[in-house]
Amino acid sequence: MANKIFMILAFIGFPLSVIGTLMHWPSIMLFIVYCLTIIALASFMGRATESLAIVTGPRIGGLLNATFGNAVELIISIFALKAGLVGVVLASLAGSVLGNLLLVAGLSFFVGGLKYKRQHFNVYDARHNSALLMFAVIVAFVVPEVFSMQMDETETLNLSVGVSIILIALYLAALFFKLVTHRGVYQHNTEDGASHHDEEPEWGKGKAIMILLAATVAVAYVAENLVHTFEAVGESFGWSELFIGVIIVAIVGNAAEHASAIIMAYKNKMDVAVEIAVGSTLQVAMFVAPLLVLVSLLFETKMPLVFSMPEMISMAVSVLLMISIANDGETNWFEGLTLLGAYVIMGIGFYLL
């Protein structure tokens, strides 16, 4: 059912996006069309990646999911950087961390918890990810923030580039650890692994690659135009650059991923749901954010890895809350509600800033 809706949205939304752009429709109308089209196209990218993951096996599949999981957000952010909207990009990165840890995990735990009294997931994975979250958000984001207070712009940028290179190297090492050297070492649920081998891919290898490439190109086109509507939409609704980045761009960029995590939780596949929420956060913090810092060196406006104080504190708090909830390897609907409550409180804060 959801796939049908996304298909209709993509086939109507993309031509409308092209026509609307050429005919200069009002910004708010275009903003809505672009957002819905990107969400629909992202769902195609997700399904194509999933099909390829089943065909190519877990190692390559893990890498594919890692590469394309946040591709939409990466594309939107690159065009925003090109337009000089550094504030929107940093806010959308912070929004992704909050969205994944509080909104996605919260909804997954809540929806799954309404159906099952207690849901379990791999506690070893949870603890391994906790340490990485602490490093990626609290060490790699807070430290540059503190040091940059006594630095000029050039020094801050140099520090950001150094931190970015270390983050990307560590992210690749973490993938190597998970997919090669320690693959299956901490597997506690053999049934999940067995059922994964029996899965039939939705599309064959060739078709999945074609759909993935076509959807990526279409997303790039729509994303570039979406970025140009931010200013007008912000003025019309009274939204700040910060709010557009933290809430709107983050939700649009990750919508398809959000939906699949909630569906997995409803099916009681909590390992997958938690991996989507936490794995995606790690990917944003350790790969997407540092990559954008390095990409920004090619543009006129450079992006240092320095967040505003509200973004910084919100991210640190969401990491600590998620770690304390997920470290026992089980969840219920009330824990989900706690995470959602935190997200709403921060959302109100960013709206009023």
C-alpha positions as CSV (number, residue, x, y, z in Angstrom):
1,M,0.0,0.0,0.0
2,A,2.7,2.5,1.0
3,N,4.8,1.5,-2.0
4,K,1.8,2.3,-4.3
5,I,1.3,5.8,-2.7
6,F,5.1,6.5,-3.1
7,M,4.9,5.4,-6.7
8,I,2.0,7.7,-7.5
9,L,3.7,10.5,-5.7
10,A,6.9,10.1,-7.6
11,F,5.3,9.8,-11.1
12,I,3.1,12.8,-10.5
13,G,5.5,14.8,-8.4
14,F,8.6,14.7,-10.6
15,P,6.8,16.1,-13.8
16,L,5.1,18.7,-11.6
17,S,8.5,19.7,-10.1
18,V,9.9,20.2,-13.6
19,I,6.8,22.1,-14.9
20,G,6.5,24.2,-11.7
21,T,10.2,25.2,-11.9
22,L,10.0,26.2,-15.6
23,M,6.8,28.1,-15.1
24,H,7.9,29.8,-11.8
25,W,5.0,28.7,-9.6
26,P,4.7,30.3,-6.1
27,S,7.6,29.2,-3.8
28,I,5.3,27.7,-1.1
29,M,3.5,25.5,-3.7
30,L,6.9,24.4,-5.2
31,F,8.3,23.7,-1.7
32,I,5.4,21.3,-0.9
33,V,5.7,19.6,-4.3
34,Y,9.5,19.2,-4.0
35,C,9.3,17.8,-0.5
36,L,6.7,15.2,-1.4
37,T,8.6,14.2,-4.6
38,I,11.9,13.8,-2.7
39,I,10.2,11.6,0.0
40,A,8.7,9.4,-2.8
41,L,12.0,9.1,-4.7
42,A,13.8,8.3,-1.5
43,S,11.5,5.3,-1.0
44,F,12.5,4.0,-4.4
45,M,16.2,4.4,-3.5
46,G,15.5,2.5,-0.2
47,R,13.8,-0.4,-2.0
48,A,16.5,-0.6,-4.7
49,T,19.2,-0.6,-2.1
50,E,17.4,-3.3,-0.1
51,S,17.1,-5.5,-3.3
52,L,20.8,-5.1,-4.0
53,A,21.6,-5.9,-0.4
54,I,19.8,-9.2,-0.7
55,V,21.4,-10.1,-4.1
56,T,25.0,-9.1,-3.1
57,G,25.0,-10.5,0.4
58,P,25.3,-8.9,3.9
59,R,28.8,-7.4,3.5
60,I,28.2,-5.4,0.3
61,G,24.6,-4.9,1.4
62,G,25.8,-3.2,4.6
63,L,28.0,-0.9,2.6
64,L,25.3,-0.1,0.1
65,N,22.9,0.8,2.9
66,A,25.6,2.9,4.5
67,T,26.3,4.7,1.2
68,F,22.7,5.4,0.1
69,G,21.0,5.6,3.5
70,N,21.7,9.3,3.8
71,A,22.2,10.1,0.1
72,V,19.1,12.3,-0.2
73,E,20.2,14.5,2.7
74,L,23.8,14.6,1.4
75,I,22.5,15.8,-2.0
76,I,20.2,18.5,-0.5
77,S,23.1,19.7,1.8
78,I,25.6,20.0,-1.1
79,F,23.2,22.2,-3.1
80,A,22.5,24.3,0.1
81,L,26.3,24.7,0.6
82,K,26.7,25.8,-3.0
83,A,24.0,28.4,-2.3
84,G,26.0,29.5,0.8
85,L,23.4,28.3,3.3
86,V,25.9,27.0,5.8
87,G,23.4,27.6,8.7
88,V,20.7,25.4,7.1
89,V,23.2,22.6,6.4
90,L,24.6,22.5,10.0
91,A,21.0,22.7,11.3
92,S,19.9,19.8,9.1
93,L,22.8,17.7,10.4
94,A,21.8,18.4,14.0
95,G,18.2,17.8,13.0
96,S,19.1,14.4,11.5
97,V,20.8,13.3,14.8
98,L,17.7,14.5,16.8
99,G,15.3,13.0,14.2
100,N,16.9,9.6,14.2
101,L,17.6,9.2,17.9
102,L,14.4,10.8,19.2
103,L,11.7,10.8,16.5
104,V,12.5,7.6,14.6
105,A,13.6,5.5,17.6
106,G,10.8,7.0,19.7
107,L,8.1,6.2,17.1
108,S,9.6,2.7,16.5
109,F,9.6,1.9,20.2
110,F,6.2,3.4,20.7
111,V,4.4,1.7,17.7
112,G,6.2,-1.7,18.4
113,G,5.5,-1.4,22.1
114,L,1.7,-1.0,21.5
115,K,1.7,-4.4,19.9
116,Y,4.3,-6.2,22.1
117,K,4.8,-5.7,25.8
118,R,8.6,-6.0,25.6
119,Q,10.8,-6.0,22.5
120,H,14.4,-7.2,22.4
121,F,17.3,-6.3,20.2
122,N,21.1,-7.2,20.1
123,V,22.5,-5.7,23.3
124,Y,26.1,-6.0,22.0
125,D,25.3,-3.9,19.0
126,A,23.6,-1.4,21.2
127,R,26.7,-1.1,23.5
128,H,29.1,-0.9,20.5
129,N,27.0,1.8,18.9
130,S,26.7,3.7,22.3
131,A,30.4,4.2,22.5
132,L,30.6,5.3,18.8
133,L,27.7,7.8,19.5
134,M,29.5,9.2,22.5
135,F,32.6,9.6,20.3
136,A,30.9,11.0,17.2
137,V,28.6,13.5,18.8
138,I,30.1,14.4,22.2
139,V,33.9,14.1,21.4
140,A,34.0,15.1,17.7
141,F,31.4,17.8,17.9
142,V,31.8,19.3,21.4
143,V,35.6,19.5,21.3
144,P,35.8,21.7,18.1
145,E,33.1,23.9,19.6
146,V,35.1,24.5,22.8
147,F,38.4,25.0,21.0
148,S,37.0,27.3,18.3
149,M,35.9,29.8,20.9
150,Q,39.6,31.0,21.1
151,M,40.4,30.6,17.4
152,D,40.0,32.7,14.3
153,E,38.1,31.5,11.2
154,T,41.1,29.9,9.4
155,E,42.2,28.0,12.6
156,T,38.6,26.8,13.2
157,L,38.4,25.6,9.6
158,N,41.7,23.8,9.9
159,L,40.6,22.1,13.1
160,S,37.3,21.1,11.4
161,V,39.1,19.6,8.4
162,G,41.4,17.6,10.8
163,V,38.5,16.3,12.8
164,S,36.5,15.5,9.6
165,I,39.4,13.3,8.2
166,I,39.6,11.4,11.6
167,L,35.8,10.9,11.7
168,I,35.7,9.5,8.1
169,A,38.7,7.2,8.8
170,L,37.1,5.9,12.0
171,Y,33.7,5.4,10.2
172,L,35.4,3.3,7.6
173,A,37.2,1.3,10.3
174,A,33.9,0.8,12.1
175,L,32.3,-0.6,8.9
176,F,35.4,-2.9,8.4
177,F,35.0,-4.0,12.0
178,K,31.3,-4.8,11.6
179,L,31.3,-6.3,8.1
180,V,34.7,-8.1,8.0
181,T,36.7,-8.7,11.1
182,H,33.9,-9.1,13.6
183,R,31.0,-10.1,11.4
184,G,28.6,-12.4,13.2
185,V,30.8,-12.5,16.4
186,Y,28.1,-10.8,18.4
187,Q,25.1,-12.4,16.7
188,H,22.6,-13.4,19.2
189,N,19.6,-14.0,17.1
190,T,20.1,-16.7,14.5
191,E,16.5,-16.8,13.4
192,D,16.8,-13.3,12.0
193,G,19.9,-14.3,10.0
194,A,18.3,-17.4,8.7
195,S,15.2,-15.6,7.5
196,H,17.3,-12.9,5.8
197,H,18.9,-15.6,3.6
198,D,15.5,-16.8,2.4
199,E,14.4,-13.3,1.4
200,E,13.6,-12.7,-2.3
201,P,14.8,-9.4,-3.7
202,E,11.9,-7.2,-5.0
203,W,14.0,-6.3,-8.1
204,G,16.8,-8.0,-9.9
205,K,20.4,-6.6,-9.8
206,G,20.2,-4.7,-13.2
207,K,16.8,-3.2,-12.5
208,A,17.7,-2.2,-8.9
209,I,20.9,-0.4,-10.2
210,M,18.9,1.4,-12.9
211,I,16.2,2.5,-10.5
212,L,18.8,3.6,-7.9
213,L,20.7,5.7,-10.5
214,A,17.5,7.3,-12.0
215,A,16.1,8.1,-8.5
216,T,19.4,9.7,-7.4
217,V,19.6,11.9,-10.5
218,A,15.9,12.9,-10.0
219,V,16.6,13.7,-6.3
220,A,19.6,15.8,-7.3
221,Y,17.5,17.9,-9.7
222,V,14.6,18.4,-7.2
223,A,16.9,19.1,-4.3
224,E,18.7,21.9,-6.1
225,N,15.4,23.6,-6.7
226,L,14.1,22.9,-3.2
227,V,17.1,24.8,-1.7
228,H,16.0,28.0,-3.7
229,T,12.6,28.0,-2.0
230,F,13.9,28.1,1.6
231,E,14.2,31.8,1.9
232,A,10.7,32.6,0.6
233,V,9.1,29.8,2.7
234,G,10.9,30.9,5.8
235,E,9.6,34.5,5.4
236,S,6.0,33.4,4.7
237,F,5.8,31.1,7.7
238,G,8.1,33.0,10.0
239,W,10.5,30.0,10.2
240,S,14.1,30.7,11.0
241,E,17.0,29.1,9.0
242,L,17.6,27.0,12.1
243,F,14.0,25.6,12.2
244,I,14.0,24.8,8.4
245,G,17.3,22.9,8.8
246,V,16.6,21.1,12.1
247,I,13.0,20.0,11.5
248,I,12.0,20.3,7.8
249,V,15.2,19.4,5.8
250,A,16.0,16.6,8.4
251,I,12.6,15.0,8.1
252,V,12.3,15.3,4.3
253,G,15.9,13.9,3.9
254,N,15.2,10.9,6.0
255,A,11.5,10.3,5.5
256,A,11.6,6.9,3.7
257,E,14.2,5.6,6.2
258,H,11.9,6.8,9.1
259,A,9.0,4.8,7.7
260,S,10.9,1.6,7.2
261,A,12.2,1.7,10.8
262,I,8.7,2.0,12.2
263,I,7.4,-0.8,10.0
264,M,10.2,-3.1,11.2
265,A,9.4,-2.3,14.8
266,Y,5.7,-3.2,14.1
267,K,6.9,-6.5,12.7
268,N,9.0,-7.0,15.9
269,K,12.3,-6.8,13.9
270,M,13.8,-4.6,16.5
271,D,17.5,-5.3,15.5
272,V,16.7,-3.7,12.1
273,A,14.7,-0.8,13.5
274,V,17.4,0.1,16.0
275,E,20.1,-0.3,13.4
276,I,18.3,2.1,11.1
277,A,17.8,4.8,13.8
278,V,21.3,4.5,15.5
279,G,23.2,3.4,12.4
280,S,21.9,6.4,10.4
281,T,22.8,8.8,13.2
282,L,26.4,7.5,13.2
283,Q,26.5,7.8,9.5
284,V,25.4,11.4,9.6
285,A,27.8,12.3,12.4
286,M,30.9,10.3,11.2
287,F,30.5,10.4,7.5
288,V,28.0,12.9,6.1
289,A,28.9,15.9,8.3
290,P,32.7,15.5,7.8
291,L,32.3,14.9,4.1
292,L,30.3,18.1,3.8
293,V,33.1,20.0,5.6
294,L,35.6,18.7,3.0
295,V,33.1,19.4,0.0
296,S,32.6,23.0,1.3
297,L,36.3,23.7,0.6
298,L,35.4,23.6,-3.1
299,F,32.8,26.4,-2.7
300,E,33.0,30.1,-1.9
301,T,31.5,29.7,1.6
302,K,33.4,27.2,3.7
303,M,31.6,25.2,6.5
304,P,33.4,24.7,9.8
305,L,32.2,21.8,12.0
306,V,30.9,24.2,14.6
307,F,27.3,24.0,15.7
308,S,25.2,26.6,17.6
309,M,24.8,26.1,21.4
310,P,21.1,25.0,21.1
311,E,22.1,22.4,18.4
312,M,25.1,21.2,20.3
313,I,23.2,20.7,23.6
314,S,20.2,19.1,22.0
315,M,22.4,16.5,20.2
316,A,24.4,15.7,23.3
317,V,21.2,15.3,25.4
318,S,19.5,13.1,22.8
319,V,22.6,10.8,22.6
320,L,22.7,10.5,26.4
321,L,19.0,9.8,26.6
322,M,19.1,7.2,23.8
323,I,22.1,5.4,25.4
324,S,20.4,5.2,28.8
325,I,17.2,3.8,27.2
326,A,18.8,1.4,24.7
327,N,21.7,-0.1,26.7
328,D,19.6,-2.9,28.3
329,G,18.7,-4.4,24.9
330,E,14.9,-4.1,25.4
331,T,12.2,-1.5,24.9
332,N,8.5,-0.7,25.5
333,W,6.0,1.9,24.4
334,F,6.7,4.2,27.4
335,E,10.4,4.5,26.5
336,G,9.3,5.4,23.0
337,L,7.0,8.1,24.4
338,T,9.9,9.5,26.5
339,L,12.0,9.9,23.3
340,L,9.1,11.5,21.4
341,G,8.5,13.9,24.3
342,A,12.1,15.1,24.2
343,Y,11.9,15.6,20.4
344,V,8.7,17.7,20.7
345,I,10.3,19.9,23.5
346,M,13.4,20.5,21.3
347,G,11.1,21.2,18.2
348,I,9.2,23.9,20.1
349,G,12.5,25.4,21.3
350,F,13.9,25.6,17.7
351,Y,10.6,27.0,16.4
352,L,10.6,29.8,18.9
353,L,14.3,30.7,18.5
